[in-house]
Amino acid sequence: MTTRILVTGATGNVGRQLLAQLSAVEVVVPQRDRVDLARSESLRECLRGVDAVFLLWPLHSGAALPGVLTEIARHARRVVFLGSGGVRDLSMAGQEELIRRCGLEWTVLRPSTFAVNTRWWAGQIRAGDEVRGSHGGLGMALLHEADIAAVAVRALTADGHHGRVYRLTGPEVLSQAAQVRILGEVLGRPLRWVELDRPSARAQLLADGLPLSFVDVLLDAYAAMAAQPDPEITGDVEAVTGRPARTFRQWVADHRAGF
Ligand SMILES: NC(=O)c1ccc[n+]([C@@H]2O[C@H](COP(=O)([O-])OP(=O)(O)OC[C@H]3O[C@@H](n4cnc5c(N)ncnc54)[C@H](OP(=O)(O)O)[C@@H]3O)[C@@H](O)[C@H]2O)c1
């Protein structure tokens, strides 16, 4: 039985949910002024007495991941890893391969697009009824961060999840235009999608506050996704937690104040 859990990324979208849902066990939250995932040795102190680690990888480089896993394996017996598409020098498959080989009991969470990304539109929605961007027809299986956390809680605290890769998705595929429609319905606003060409979409994303280094990566990802079939919906959230994945409508209701 796992009793003491280290949570990385505790101030983030998933981490905050995880802390809220891990109320029954002792949780260790690294102090960010002392702990940096880019320096594996900085984790040593807070790993003492820890049984399991929730590990996400918020860095652009994966260079420090092997060292962090070695450090974790010295202390804990279990790791639950949330993969990241934002690592430039280490693909999701490369990250997962390191987890498989780390010598710990491991579980990988492979998430679809987070619903929280729609908060990028919050400034536009506060300013008017139009949400402007490119690839309005692009389908996404938006995932509620509470469902990622709920799966992580099971994998961290119960047996039977070792060696499993969970492909987490929301319950339905929604185009970006449909996401805007649902936002409008829940917020009681006549919101509508306005399609832009790439240069205008790029300028809009910068105006929305996304960093320059990310904007072209994102637009390239949208173009690549648009050339693929819609994402497949999996039942992994329900299979692990016993309840269906939350809808985007539910997510908007939970985050009304953020718009
Ligand atoms: N958004 C998506 O659609 C999507 C899809 C697939 C995967 N993901 C991945 O999911 C993961 C979790 O996302 P999230 O939204 O919960 O994260 P988030 O809200 O962006 O928060 C990132 C967390 O990582 C911490 N952090 C940043 N740099 C760190 C460092 N050098 N050392 C230690 N901690 C550090 C931050 O702490 P401070 O606040 O103290 O800086 C924060 O708690 C990310 O790795 C992301 O790439 C996202």
The ligand as a MOL file (V3000), in Angstrom:
LIG
                    3D

  0  0  0     0  0            999 V3000
M  V30 BEGIN CTAB
M  V30 COUNTS 48 52 0 0 0
M  V30 BEGIN ATOM
M  V30 1 N -1.9790 21.1260 -22.7180 0
M  V30 2 C -2.0820 20.0020 -23.4000 0
M  V30 3 O -2.9210 19.8750 -24.3030 0
M  V30 4 C -1.1600 18.8470 -23.0870 0
M  V30 5 C -1.3040 17.6760 -23.8300 0
M  V30 6 C -0.4590 16.6030 -23.5330 0
M  V30 7 C 0.4820 16.7130 -22.5170 0
M  V30 8 N 0.6110 17.8760 -21.8090 0 CHG=1
M  V30 9 C 1.6230 17.9300 -20.7370 0
M  V30 10 O 0.9960 17.7930 -19.4800 0
M  V30 11 C 1.8980 18.2590 -18.4570 0
M  V30 12 C 1.1030 18.8810 -17.3100 0
M  V30 13 O 0.4950 20.0430 -17.7320 0
M  V30 14 P -0.1710 21.0720 -16.7230 0
M  V30 15 O -1.1060 21.8390 -17.6080 0
M  V30 16 O -0.6720 20.4370 -15.4870 0 CHG=-1
M  V30 17 O 1.1100 21.9290 -16.3450 0
M  V30 18 P 1.1910 23.4870 -16.1430 0
M  V30 19 O -0.1270 24.0090 -15.6370 0
M  V30 20 O 1.7860 24.0800 -17.3640 0
M  V30 21 O 2.2350 23.5870 -14.9420 0
M  V30 22 C 3.5630 23.1580 -15.0720 0
M  V30 23 C 4.0500 22.7190 -13.6980 0
M  V30 24 O 5.4250 22.3070 -13.8050 0
M  V30 25 C 6.1970 23.0180 -12.8420 0
M  V30 26 N 7.5380 23.2450 -13.3440 0
M  V30 27 C 7.8980 24.0150 -14.4090 0
M  V30 28 N 9.2280 23.9890 -14.5740 0
M  V30 29 C 9.7280 23.1820 -13.5940 0
M  V30 30 C 11.0320 22.7720 -13.2320 0
M  V30 31 N 12.1170 23.1780 -13.9230 0
M  V30 32 N 11.1820 21.9450 -12.1700 0
M  V30 33 C 10.1050 21.5380 -11.4530 0
M  V30 34 N 8.8470 21.8860 -11.7580 0
M  V30 35 C 8.6530 22.7150 -12.8080 0
M  V30 36 C 5.4500 24.3170 -12.6250 0
M  V30 37 O 5.8300 24.8630 -11.3830 0
M  V30 38 P 5.9060 26.4630 -11.1750 0
M  V30 39 O 4.4940 26.9310 -11.2810 0
M  V30 40 O 6.4830 26.6040 -9.8110 0
M  V30 41 O 6.7990 26.9690 -12.2730 0
M  V30 42 C 3.9950 23.8310 -12.6610 0
M  V30 43 O 3.6320 23.2970 -11.4070 0
M  V30 44 C 2.9010 19.1800 -19.1670 0
M  V30 45 O 4.1720 18.5580 -19.1290 0
M  V30 46 C 2.3840 19.2250 -20.6230 0
M  V30 47 O 3.4350 19.2590 -21.5560 0
M  V30 48 C -0.2020 18.9390 -22.0670 0
M  V30 END ATOM
M  V30 BEGIN BOND
M  V30 1 1 1 2
M  V30 2 2 2 3
M  V30 3 1 2 4
M  V30 4 1 4 5
M  V30 5 2 4 48
M  V30 6 2 5 6
M  V30 7 1 6 7
M  V30 8 2 7 8
M  V30 9 1 8 9
M  V30 10 1 8 48
M  V30 11 1 9 10
M  V30 12 1 9 46
M  V30 13 1 10 11
M  V30 14 1 11 12
M  V30 15 1 11 44
M  V30 16 1 12 13
M  V30 17 1 13 14
M  V30 18 2 14 15
M  V30 19 1 14 16
M  V30 20 1 14 17
M  V30 21 1 17 18
M  V30 22 2 18 19
M  V30 23 1 18 20
M  V30 24 1 18 21
M  V30 25 1 21 22
M  V30 26 1 22 23
M  V30 27 1 23 24
M  V30 28 1 23 42
M  V30 29 1 24 25
M  V30 30 1 25 26
M  V30 31 1 25 36
M  V30 32 1 26 27
M  V30 33 1 26 35
M  V30 34 2 27 28
M  V30 35 1 28 29
M  V30 36 1 29 30
M  V30 37 2 29 35
M  V30 38 1 30 31
M  V30 39 2 30 32
M  V30 40 1 32 33
M  V30 41 2 33 34
M  V30 42 1 34 35
M  V30 43 1 36 37
M  V30 44 1 36 42
M  V30 45 1 37 38
M  V30 46 2 38 39
M  V30 47 1 38 40
M  V30 48 1 38 41
M  V30 49 1 42 43
M  V30 50 1 44 45
M  V30 51 1 44 46
M  V30 52 1 46 47
M  V30 END BOND
M  V30 END CTAB
M  END
